[in-house]
C-alpha cells in the first residue's frame, strides 16, 4: 500500500472543479453548516462525495464536519476513524484528512495510531502547522520534547500567524527570549494584532513595559488599529507613570473609546495639563455612558464645573457646582480657585452666586467661610463659619477642619476650643488637638506644654501621642525631661512594636547608658512581634554601637544589608559601624550614601562630619 497520498503540491480541487451535482450538494451542506445543522451537512457532503468521488476538497470538508459534530456527540470517533482509514486505503487523502484521523485516534487513546498518521501528514506537508502539532503531541503523550521539530517548523514557510504564535508559545516554556524573537519576526512580517498580542504578553512576563509601549505607540502613530485591551494598557501606563502629556497626544483614541477607564484617564490628564477643553470633552462623554461609576459622579460634575470656570464659562461652572453633592469635592475646588490670585474677583462672584442659589446654607457657609479664610478675609470668614450649625459639622466630619481653620487661618484658638468643646466624644482631646497643631506648625514650646499636659492627664494616651512626644523631645533636646512620661508607653501598649522600638531607640540614640538594659529588652520584644522590620533591627544595631559592640551591631544590620538602603539614617549607622570595625572603605561608601540620599538632615550632617574625620586621618 502506498503512503504517498496527495502532496502539498497536489492541492485539493476548488469549487470551480466540482461537477454540477456535487457542487449543488456541497453548497447545500455549507448552508446547513451556517445554520449549525451538522447532521444534514454530513448527509449532503456524503451525497456530494458520491457525485464526485475523487474530489479531495469534499473529502476534507466531510472529515472536518464530522470532527466538529463529534464535539456534540452527533458522530462517534469510530465513524471518523472508519472514514479516514477508508480514504487512506484508497490512497486519496491529504495532510488535513490525516490530522483529523489522528485526532480521532488520540481521543480514543490509540496514541500509536495517532502518532503514525501525524507522521504521514508531516511527510505529505512539511508545514509549520504540522510540525507544531506533532511536537505538541509527542511532548504530551510520549514526553518527548524534540526541539528539532520546532526548528524545522521555523524553517518552513511562514504562512499562518496562528502557527507562529503557537510555536512561540512552545518555545516560551524553555526559552522565553527565543519566543520573543519569533514573535518580533512574525509581527514584522504581518504587522497584525494576533502576533502583537502574544508578543505583549511575553514582554509583560519579562517586565519589558518600555518595549510594549514603544510597539503600541508606534502602531498608533501609523494610524493602525489597537485592540481595546491594548488601548487600555497604553493609556493606563502613561497615567500611572505620570506622563499625562502622552495621554493628550493620544487623545483621539481616548475620545473614540467607549472605555470608562480610558476616558477617566483623559479627563484627569486634561486637568493635570491645564487642557480644560479636553477635560470638558472627556467629561461629557463620561456623562453619556450608562454604566459610569456612581462614586465618580460628584468628581465628574465638580471638575467639569472647574474646567468651565477656567475656560471662562462661569454660568456653566455654577450649574455643575450646584449639582455637585460632595462637600470634599466642592471644598477642594474652591481651595484651588482661591489659590489663583489673578481670578480672585471672578472666584468671589462665583462664590456669591453659589451661596445665593444653593439651598443648603450650612454648606454654603462652610464653603464661603473656608474660601474667605484662604483669601485672608478673616472677618468675613469668621462670620460665615460662625453661622454653621454644629450638627452639620459633626454629621459631615468637619468639626476638626473648621477648628483648625479658626486657629490656623483666623488666629482664633478660643473659637476652636469653643467648637471642640461641643463634641460628645472628644477624640482627639483639646490638649491633643493643640499639641498636634503646634507641633506641625513648629511652635515647639506651645506643643511641649500641651503634650506634657496630655501625658500627665490622660490615663492611657494613644501611641501616636507617645511617638509625637519622642519626636518633639529630640527636636527640643528635652529627652531626659520627657523620658519618665514615655516609659509608661510600653506598659499602656504592651503589644505595639512601634511603641517599644521608639522608646528603645530614643534611649540608644541619646546615649542614656543607665537604661541600655531596658532599651535592649524593649527592642528585642518589638522584634519578637515584628521580626522582619528593618527599622527595629537598625535600632538594635545602634544600641550595640552605643555599647561599643560593633560586631553585634553589624550582625543586627544583616537584614538591612540584604535589601536596598533608602534611608540616610540607616546608611549613616552602617558607615559608623564599619568605621569602628576598621573597614574604612565600607564606612566611606555608606556615609557617602547617607549624604546622597539626603532624606534625614541630622543623619546627613553627622555623615558629613564623619567623612571629614576619615579624610583628615
DADAFEN-V737019 format. One record per helix or strand of 3 or more residues. SS is the DSSP state (alpha for helix, beta for strand). FROM is the first residue (numbers start at 0). LEN is the number of residues. If there is no record, write none. Layout:
# DADAFEN-V737019
SS;FROM;LEN
SS;FROM;LEN
This chain:
# DADAFEN-V737019
alpha;14;3
alpha;19;15
alpha;37;14
alpha;55;15
alpha;76;13
alpha;94;13
alpha;110;14
alpha;127;15
alpha;146;9
alpha;160;12
alpha;175;15
alpha;192;13
alpha;208;13
alpha;227;13
alpha;243;6
alpha;250;6
alpha;259;13
alpha;275;13
alpha;293;17
alpha;313;10
alpha;326;12
alpha;340;17
alpha;360;14
alpha;377;9
alpha;389;6
alpha;398;10
alpha;412;8
alpha;429;11
alpha;443;14
alpha;462;14
alpha;478;8
alpha;488;4
alpha;496;13
alpha;512;17
alpha;533;13
alpha;549;7
alpha;557;4
alpha;567;13
alpha;583;14
alpha;600;16
